[in-house]
Amino acid sequence: MSNRFSASLNETSLKNFSTDESRGRRLLEMHRRLKGLHAKRFHLRNELEAVDKYVTSLDSQIKGLESYQQFALNDSRLSRN
């Protein structure tokens, strides 16, 4: 009877250890993924900032060219008259 109890106790201990080990591995994997996502977020934020600067610059250039063309068009009309 004590052998059965001892075997059952060992089996239960092994299952608990295995479950704990599995949870530990899962937790480590989750931490690894979290680190990866943080790095990706950092990279994407930097990339988005660069795109925002480029968009702002390009918009400014477009407005400048449109103003110049409007000025040139008005100036050429005045010269004809």
C-alpha positions in Angstrom: 0.0 0.0 0.0 2.8 2.4 0.8 4.4 1.6 -2.5 1.2 2.6 -4.3 1.0 5.8 -2.3 4.7 6.5 -3.0 4.3 5.8 -6.7 1.2 7.9 -6.9 3.0 10.8 -5.1 6.0 10.6 -7.4 3.7 10.6 -10.4 1.8 13.6 -9.1 5.1 15.4 -8.4 6.3 14.7 -11.9 3.1 16.0 -13.4 3.3 19.2 -11.3 7.0 19.6 -12.2 6.2 19.1 -15.9 3.3 21.6 -15.7 5.5 24.1 -13.9 8.2 23.6 -16.4 5.8 24.1 -19.3 4.4 27.3 -17.7 8.0 28.5 -17.3 8.8 27.9 -20.9 5.6 29.5 -22.0 6.3 32.6 -19.9 9.9 32.8 -21.3 8.4 32.6 -24.8 5.9 35.3 -24.1 8.7 37.6 -22.7 10.8 36.9 -25.9 7.8 37.8 -28.1 7.2 41.0 -26.0 10.8 42.1 -26.5 10.5 41.5 -30.2 7.3 43.5 -30.4 8.8 46.4 -28.4 11.8 46.5 -30.8 9.4 46.4 -33.8 7.3 49.2 -32.3 10.5 51.3 -31.8 11.6 50.7 -35.4 8.1 51.5 -36.8 7.9 54.7 -34.7 11.2 55.9 -36.1 10.2 55.0 -39.6 6.9 56.8 -39.2 8.6 59.9 -37.9 10.9 59.9 -41.0 7.8 59.5 -43.3 6.0 62.4 -41.5 9.1 64.6 -42.0 9.2 63.7 -45.7 5.5 64.3 -46.2 5.8 67.7 -44.5 8.8 68.6 -46.7 7.1 67.4 -49.9 3.9 69.3 -49.0 5.9 72.4 -48.5 7.7 72.0 -51.8 4.4 71.5 -53.6 2.9 74.6 -52.1 6.0 76.6 -53.0 5.9 75.4 -56.6 2.2 76.1 -56.8 2.7 79.6 -55.5 5.6 80.2 -57.9 3.5 79.0 -60.8 0.6 81.2 -59.8 2.9 84.1 -59.5 4.6 83.3 -62.9 1.2 83.0 -64.5 -0.1 86.3 -63.1 3.2 88.0 -64.0 3.0 86.7 -67.6 -0.6 88.0 -67.9 0.5 91.4 -66.7 3.4 91.6 -69.2 1.0 91.0 -72.1 -1.2 93.8 -71.2 
